[in-house]
Amino acid sequence: MKITLFGGTGFVGRALCGLLAAQGHALRVPSRDGRCAGLPAGVECVRADPHDALTLGGLIRGQDAVINLIGILHGDEAAFRRTHVELGEHIARACLAEGVPVLLHMSALNADPHGPSLYLRSKGEAEERVHALAGYRLRVTSFRPSVIFGPEDSFLNRFATLLRLAPGVMLLPGARARFAPVYVGDVAAAFARALTDAAQAGQRIDLCGPRDYSLLELVRLTARWSGHSRLILPMPDAMARAMARLMERLPNPPLTRDNLDSMRIDSVCATDTPRQPTAMESIAPSYLGQ
């Protein structure tokens, strides 16, 4: 298949590009700077801004499928809406205009237009708009992962860095929040299967790993696997919000108040949801211990 992959230079995108290229698909990856470091040989890297409506159609013209992985974790309401809602809808409308029959859309577990955070509300509204455009001319499937882990993740690796810098004791915001970490390879495999499985059209697929953990459990495991022994204690909620407010002034904040709002809902799948197979314990120690 000929596939345009938006967000192909990111963490999940690189894993998905590697899998799809190995399966023989022809990939086009738009990149703002025209650089696609780390992607397989043969991937067509195109310098383009997907937010530019004048170029969006040309990026997907003649393709068999489009995958949209573009997303942000931090920003104000306007940034979340522009990146998730507006761009997601523009890509879906461009697929209809150009006759692209398949669109795979990256959402998030607990995405909901009425959710507790800007992030989850924008992801939820994007889902609604994209699926509203689906029909016999456009097959849409969206994926809703919990937190994603893997060798280049910004989740466990970030905590490993914070633990290394912590002076013996680490106070942890949102310690009681629960997650079901899912391996990036399993996420990529789910997208790849949906390209050719028409039965998944219209579905919104939750992706969770085999186990649920509290954030406190995850950070304690990270400390053990990375070799940074620390006393890790829950941070009081009021202190966490105050600290997040200060961190929001940083260019790439490790924590925002909106992140804390997202964690008010556990990022775990329903008990009857099929779980992805790869256990965190089989992968994370090898890269956190480097």
DABELHU-V522659 format. One record per backbone hydrogen bond with DSSP energy under -0.5 kcal/mol. CO is the residue of the C=O (numbers start at 1). NH is the residue of the N-H. E is the energy in kcal/mol with one decimal. If there is no record, write none. Layout:
co	nh	e
CO	NH	E
CO	NH	E
This chain:
co	nh	e
1	3	-0.6
1	26	-2.5
2	64	-2.8
2	65	-1.6
3	5	-0.5
3	28	-2.5
4	6	-0.6
4	67	-2.6
5	8	-1.0
6	69	-2.6
7	10	-1.4
10	14	-2.7
11	15	-1.3
12	16	-2.6
13	17	-2.9
14	18	-2.1
15	19	-1.9
16	20	-2.9
17	21	-2.7
18	22	-1.7
19	23	-1.4
20	25	-2.2
21	24	-1.4
25	27	-0.6
26	3	-2.9
27	44	-2.9
28	5	-2.9
28	30	-0.5
29	46	-2.0
31	34	-0.6
31	48	-1.7
36	39	-1.7
40	43	-1.5
43	45	-0.8
44	29	-3.2
44	46	-0.6
46	31	-3.1
46	48	-0.8
48	50	-0.6
49	52	-2.2
51	53	-0.9
52	55	-1.2
52	56	-1.5
53	57	-0.7
55	59	-1.4
56	60	-0.9
57	60	-0.8
57	61	-1.2
60	63	-2.0
65	4	-1.9
66	104	-2.5
67	6	-2.9
67	69	-0.6
68	106	-2.5
76	80	-2.3
77	81	-2.4
78	82	-2.5
79	83	-2.4
80	84	-2.7
80	85	-0.8
81	86	-3.2
82	87	-1.5
84	88	-1.0
85	89	-2.2
86	90	-2.6
87	91	-2.6
88	92	-1.9
89	93	-2.7
90	94	-2.3
91	95	-2.1
92	96	-1.9
93	97	-2.5
94	98	-2.4
95	99	-0.8
95	100	-2.3
96	99	-0.6
98	62	-0.5
99	101	-0.5
101	139	-3.3
102	66	-2.2
103	141	-1.9
104	68	-2.8
105	107	-0.6
105	143	-2.4
108	111	-2.0
112	115	-2.5
117	121	-2.5
118	122	-2.6
119	123	-2.3
120	112	-1.8
120	124	-2.3
121	125	-2.6
122	126	-2.2
123	127	-2.2
124	128	-2.2
125	129	-2.4
126	130	-2.6
127	131	-2.7
128	132	-1.7
129	133	-0.7
130	133	-1.0
131	134	-1.0
135	138	-0.6
138	135	-2.5
138	140	-0.7
139	103	-2.8
140	202	-3.5
141	105	-2.7
142	205	-2.9
143	107	-3.3
144	207	-2.0
145	109	-2.2
147	182	-2.4
149	184	-2.5
150	153	-2.4
155	159	-2.0
156	160	-2.3
157	161	-1.9
158	162	-2.4
159	163	-2.7
160	164	-1.9
161	165	-1.6
162	166	-1.2
166	168	-1.6
168	231	-2.6
170	172	-0.5
170	233	-2.6
171	173	-0.6
172	175	-0.8
172	235	-2.8
174	177	-1.5
175	216	-2.1
177	215	-2.5
178	267	-2.8
179	213	-2.7
180	209	-1.7
182	149	-2.0
183	186	-0.7
183	187	-1.9
184	188	-2.5
185	189	-2.0
186	190	-1.9
187	191	-2.0
188	192	-2.4
189	193	-2.3
190	194	-1.6
191	195	-1.0
192	195	-0.6
192	196	-0.5
193	196	-1.0
193	197	-0.8
196	198	-1.0
197	200	-1.8
198	201	-1.7
200	203	-2.1
203	142	-2.4
203	205	-0.5
204	206	-0.6
205	144	-3.4
206	208	-0.5
207	146	-2.2
208	276	-3.3
213	179	-2.9
214	218	-2.2
215	219	-2.5
216	220	-2.1
217	221	-2.2
218	222	-2.3
219	223	-2.3
220	224	-1.9
221	225	-2.8
222	226	-2.3
223	227	-0.8
223	228	-1.8
224	227	-0.5
227	229	-0.7
230	232	-0.7
231	170	-3.1
231	233	-0.6
233	172	-3.2
236	240	-2.4
237	241	-2.3
238	242	-1.9
239	243	-2.5
240	244	-2.6
241	245	-2.1
242	246	-1.5
243	247	-2.4
244	248	-1.6
246	249	-1.5
247	250	-2.2
250	253	-0.7
256	260	-1.8
257	261	-2.1
258	262	-2.3
259	263	-1.8
261	264	-1.4
262	265	-1.5
266	268	-1.5
267	180	-1.1
270	273	-1.9
279	282	-1.3
280	283	-1.5
280	284	-2.4
283	286	-1.1
283	287	-0.8
284	287	-0.8
284	288	-2.6
285	289	-1.4
287	290	-0.7
